[in-house]
Amino acid sequence: MEITKHTKSLGTLVIRQIEKRLAKSIIVENHYSHKWNDSFGIVNFGIFREDSEKCLGAAVFGRLMNAHSFKSISEDLEKDEIIELNRLWIDDCLGHNAESLFIGACFKILRADYPYIKAVQSFADGRLGCGTIYKATNFKYFGVHRTLFYENTITGEITHNVIMTNSKSIGIVRMNRQWCEGILKPFEVNTYRYIYPFRKITFKLKEKPYPEYSKGKEYLTEYSHNIRLVYRALCLAYIMDFTDDFETLRNWILNNQTPEEIQSYMKLALDNKYILDRAERKGLQYKTNELRLMF
């Protein structure tokens, strides 16, 4: 399905599905995060001028960041019946007024072409505001929580805490190495939760009045890192032959931990199911045994 919108100020616009590859390139190049996650891109839309093939914006819909969180939203939902608006970007030449038009058209296509989808969830990043566009497009608001990020003081890269803590991903190695090197600056922002139901749903969540405008982030002067993550990162680095990462992590541990702490934390890390699973999948169980003897 394709939707054509005739506007006075923006001319005639066309909204249609686009390939995942195109959506990814647009988001990585233009979205403020410059990032794309594996859960993104189940359905992707682009916005075009009628007389041009140049894509002037992308709306990316994918799986929920927490795949099982649908259970806490409503009893009326199954796993694939709610998706997330992961990324939205529109060229400045169209302006902010085009955002609501774009989202509305995407929803119309989703209703028609994906009738099994019952709802769309999205989160507003407090660094940019509290989600004015969601209010303009009649999303329901379900409250705010604090989200932890890390800023690399050398590159300026911003990374979500989930990368730091996810033992199933090798990203945990990179992030914990950077923490050990002392180049990460943690900060928190408000994250606002919005859901747009396509049909009647009984929510477990409590709907709230739209929030007052707020914008910004708070650097943490008191931050306590979870040391267990450093040990998990160390184990994964050794299993994956990330030699430089392993040496950096090992040196930090040897310089900052007592022998008793090292033995205790290493045992916990080497008993972690995700580390054991990765070693088994790679046929590298012997490396976990080497680590047990090494410390």
C-alpha positions as CSV (number, residue, x, y, z in Angstrom):
1,M,0.0,0.0,0.0
2,E,1.1,3.5,-0.8
3,I,-0.3,6.8,0.5
4,T,-0.2,10.2,-1.3
5,K,-0.7,13.3,0.7
6,H,-1.4,16.7,-0.9
7,T,-0.3,19.6,1.3
8,K,-0.3,23.4,0.8
9,S,3.1,24.0,2.3
10,L,5.0,20.8,1.5
11,G,3.5,19.9,-1.9
12,T,2.5,16.3,-2.7
13,L,4.2,13.7,-0.6
14,V,4.3,9.9,-1.0
15,I,4.7,7.5,1.9
16,R,5.5,3.8,1.1
17,Q,7.5,0.9,2.4
18,I,11.2,0.9,1.7
19,E,13.9,-1.7,1.9
20,K,15.6,-2.4,5.2
21,R,19.0,-1.6,3.6
22,L,17.9,1.9,2.6
23,A,16.2,2.6,5.9
24,K,19.4,1.5,7.8
25,S,21.7,3.8,5.7
26,I,19.4,6.8,6.2
27,I,19.2,6.3,10.0
28,V,22.9,5.6,10.5
29,E,23.8,8.7,8.4
30,N,21.2,11.1,9.7
31,H,19.6,10.1,13.0
32,Y,21.2,11.8,16.1
33,S,22.1,8.3,17.5
34,H,23.8,7.1,14.2
35,K,23.0,3.6,15.4
36,W,21.1,0.6,14.2
37,N,20.3,-2.5,16.3
38,D,19.5,-6.0,15.2
39,S,15.9,-5.7,16.5
40,F,15.2,-2.8,14.1
41,G,13.6,-2.9,10.6
42,I,10.8,-5.4,10.6
43,V,8.8,-2.8,8.6
44,N,10.3,0.4,7.2
45,F,8.7,3.4,5.6
46,G,10.1,6.3,3.5
47,I,8.6,9.7,2.6
48,F,9.2,11.2,-0.8
49,R,8.1,14.2,-2.9
50,E,5.8,13.1,-5.7
51,D,8.3,14.0,-8.4
52,S,11.4,12.6,-6.8
53,E,12.9,9.2,-5.8
54,K,15.0,10.8,-3.1
55,C,13.9,9.5,0.3
56,L,13.5,12.4,2.6
57,G,12.8,10.5,5.8
58,A,12.5,7.0,7.4
59,A,10.3,5.5,10.0
60,V,11.7,2.2,11.3
61,F,9.5,-0.3,13.2
62,G,11.0,-3.4,14.8
63,R,10.8,-5.8,17.8
64,L,10.5,-4.5,21.3
65,M,13.9,-3.9,22.9
66,N,12.8,-6.2,25.7
67,A,11.2,-9.0,23.7
68,H,9.1,-10.3,26.6
69,S,7.8,-7.0,27.8
70,F,4.6,-7.4,25.9
71,K,3.4,-9.5,28.8
72,S,3.6,-6.6,31.2
73,I,1.6,-4.3,28.8
74,S,-1.6,-6.2,28.2
75,E,-3.1,-9.7,28.4
76,D,-4.6,-9.0,24.9
77,L,-1.1,-9.0,23.2
78,E,1.0,-11.8,21.9
79,K,4.7,-11.4,21.0
80,D,4.3,-10.3,17.4
81,E,1.2,-8.2,17.9
82,I,3.1,-5.1,19.2
83,I,6.0,-3.5,17.5
84,E,8.2,-0.6,18.4
85,L,8.8,2.7,16.5
86,N,12.6,2.4,16.9
87,R,13.8,5.3,14.8
88,L,12.2,8.3,13.1
89,W,14.1,10.9,11.0
90,I,12.8,13.5,8.5
91,D,14.9,15.9,6.4
92,D,14.8,19.5,7.6
93,C,13.5,20.5,4.2
94,L,10.1,19.0,5.2
95,G,10.1,20.5,8.7
96,H,8.6,19.1,11.9
97,N,5.0,19.4,10.7
98,A,5.7,16.5,8.4
99,E,6.4,14.2,11.3
100,S,2.8,13.7,12.3
101,L,1.7,13.4,8.7
102,F,4.4,10.7,8.2
103,I,3.5,8.8,11.3
104,G,-0.2,8.9,10.5
105,A,0.4,7.5,7.0
106,C,2.6,4.8,8.4
107,F,-0.1,3.7,10.8
108,K,-2.7,3.6,8.0
109,I,-0.4,1.3,6.0
110,L,0.3,-0.9,9.0
111,R,-3.4,-1.3,9.7
112,A,-4.0,-2.3,6.1
113,D,-1.0,-4.5,5.3
114,Y,-0.3,-5.9,8.8
115,P,-3.7,-6.5,10.4
116,Y,-2.3,-8.7,13.1
117,I,-0.4,-5.8,14.7
118,K,-2.5,-4.4,17.5
119,A,-0.2,-1.6,18.9
120,V,2.9,0.4,18.4
121,Q,5.2,1.4,21.3
122,S,7.8,4.1,21.3
123,F,10.1,5.9,23.7
124,A,11.0,9.6,23.8
125,D,14.6,10.4,24.7
126,G,14.8,13.1,27.3
127,R,17.9,14.5,25.8
128,L,15.6,15.9,23.0
129,G,12.4,16.5,24.9
130,C,9.5,14.6,26.4
131,G,7.8,13.4,23.1
132,T,5.7,16.3,21.8
133,I,5.2,14.4,18.5
134,Y,3.6,11.5,20.3
135,K,1.1,13.9,21.9
136,A,0.4,15.4,18.5
137,T,-0.3,11.9,17.0
138,N,-2.5,10.7,19.9
139,F,-0.3,8.1,21.5
140,K,-1.2,7.2,25.0
141,Y,1.4,8.1,27.7
142,F,2.4,5.6,30.3
143,G,5.0,7.3,32.4
144,V,8.7,8.0,32.6
145,H,11.8,6.1,33.9
146,R,15.5,6.9,34.1
147,T,17.9,5.4,31.5
148,L,21.7,5.1,31.9
149,F,24.0,6.0,29.1
150,Y,27.8,6.3,28.7
151,E,29.7,9.0,26.9
152,N,33.1,8.2,25.5
153,T,35.2,11.2,26.5
154,I,37.6,10.7,23.6
155,T,35.2,9.9,20.6
156,G,32.0,11.4,22.0
157,E,30.1,8.2,21.2
158,I,27.0,7.6,23.3
159,T,26.1,4.0,24.3
160,H,23.1,2.6,26.1
161,N,23.6,0.7,29.3
162,V,22.2,-2.4,27.8
163,I,25.4,-2.8,25.7
164,M,27.4,-2.6,28.9
165,T,25.4,-5.3,30.7
166,N,24.3,-7.7,28.0
167,S,26.4,-10.9,28.5
168,K,25.0,-12.4,25.3
169,S,26.7,-9.7,23.2
170,I,30.4,-9.1,22.6
171,G,29.6,-5.4,23.1
172,I,30.1,-6.0,26.8
173,V,33.8,-6.5,26.1
174,R,34.2,-3.1,24.3
175,M,32.2,-1.2,26.9
176,N,33.9,-2.7,30.0
177,R,37.3,-2.2,28.5
178,Q,36.5,1.5,28.0
179,W,35.3,1.7,31.6
180,C,38.5,0.1,32.8
181,E,40.5,2.7,30.7
182,G,38.6,5.5,32.5
183,I,37.2,7.0,29.3
184,L,33.5,6.6,30.0
185,K,31.3,9.3,31.6
186,P,27.9,7.9,32.8
187,F,24.8,10.0,32.6
188,E,21.0,9.5,33.0
189,V,18.1,10.8,31.0
190,N,14.3,10.6,31.3
191,T,12.8,8.1,29.0
192,Y,9.1,8.6,28.3
193,R,6.9,5.6,27.3
194,Y,4.1,5.9,24.7
195,I,1.8,3.3,23.1
196,Y,-0.6,3.7,20.2
197,P,-3.3,1.0,20.1
198,F,-4.8,0.1,16.7
199,R,-7.7,-1.6,18.4
200,K,-9.2,-1.8,21.9
201,I,-6.7,-3.1,24.4
202,T,-7.0,-3.5,28.2
203,F,-3.7,-2.2,29.5
204,K,-2.0,-3.4,32.6
205,L,-0.1,-0.2,32.7
206,K,-1.7,3.0,34.1
207,E,-2.2,5.7,31.5
208,K,-1.0,9.1,32.7
209,P,-1.5,12.8,31.7
210,Y,1.0,14.0,29.1
211,P,4.2,15.2,30.7
212,E,5.2,18.8,31.0
213,Y,8.0,19.8,28.6
214,S,11.5,18.8,29.8
215,K,14.8,18.3,28.1
216,G,18.4,17.4,29.2
217,K,20.7,14.9,30.9
218,E,22.3,14.5,34.3
219,Y,25.9,13.4,34.6
220,L,26.5,11.0,37.6
221,T,29.0,12.3,40.1
222,E,28.5,9.1,42.1
223,Y,28.5,6.0,40.0
224,S,29.2,2.4,41.2
225,H,30.1,0.0,38.4
226,N,29.0,-3.6,38.6
227,I,32.4,-5.3,38.8
228,R,30.9,-8.6,37.8
229,L,30.5,-7.2,34.3
230,V,34.3,-6.7,34.0
231,Y,34.9,-10.3,34.7
232,R,32.3,-11.5,32.2
233,A,33.9,-9.2,29.6
234,L,37.3,-10.7,30.5
235,C,36.0,-14.2,30.0
236,L,34.4,-13.4,26.6
237,A,37.5,-11.6,25.4
238,Y,39.6,-14.7,26.2
239,I,37.1,-17.1,24.5
240,M,36.9,-14.8,21.4
241,D,40.7,-14.2,21.2
242,F,40.3,-10.5,21.7
243,T,43.9,-10.3,22.9
244,D,44.2,-6.5,23.5
245,D,40.8,-6.3,25.3
246,F,41.7,-9.3,27.5
247,E,45.1,-7.8,28.5
248,T,43.5,-4.4,29.4
249,L,40.7,-6.1,31.4
250,R,43.1,-8.5,33.1
251,N,45.5,-5.7,34.1
252,W,42.7,-3.7,35.6
253,I,41.5,-6.7,37.7
254,L,45.0,-7.5,38.9
255,N,45.7,-3.9,39.9
256,N,42.3,-3.2,41.6
257,Q,41.1,-6.5,43.1
258,T,42.4,-8.6,45.9
259,P,43.2,-12.3,45.3
260,E,40.1,-13.3,47.2
261,E,37.9,-11.0,45.1
262,I,39.4,-12.3,41.9
263,Q,38.7,-15.9,42.8
264,S,35.2,-15.1,43.8
265,Y,34.2,-13.0,40.8
266,M,36.0,-15.4,38.3
267,K,33.9,-18.3,39.6
268,L,30.7,-16.3,39.1
269,A,31.7,-15.3,35.6
270,L,32.8,-18.7,34.5
271,D,29.5,-20.1,35.8
272,N,27.5,-17.6,33.8
273,K,25.2,-19.5,31.4
274,Y,25.8,-17.1,28.5
275,I,29.5,-17.4,28.7
276,L,29.3,-21.2,28.9
277,D,26.9,-21.3,26.0
278,R,29.2,-19.2,23.8
279,A,32.2,-21.3,24.6
280,E,30.2,-24.5,23.8
281,R,28.8,-23.1,20.5
282,K,32.4,-22.2,19.5
283,G,33.8,-25.6,20.7
284,L,36.0,-23.7,23.1
285,Q,35.1,-25.1,26.4
286,Y,38.8,-25.7,27.1
287,K,39.3,-22.0,27.3
288,T,37.0,-21.7,30.3
289,N,39.1,-24.4,32.0
290,E,42.3,-22.4,31.1
291,L,40.8,-19.3,32.7
292,R,40.0,-21.3,35.9
293,L,43.6,-22.2,36.2
294,M,44.9,-18.8,35.2
295,F,43.4,-16.8,38.2
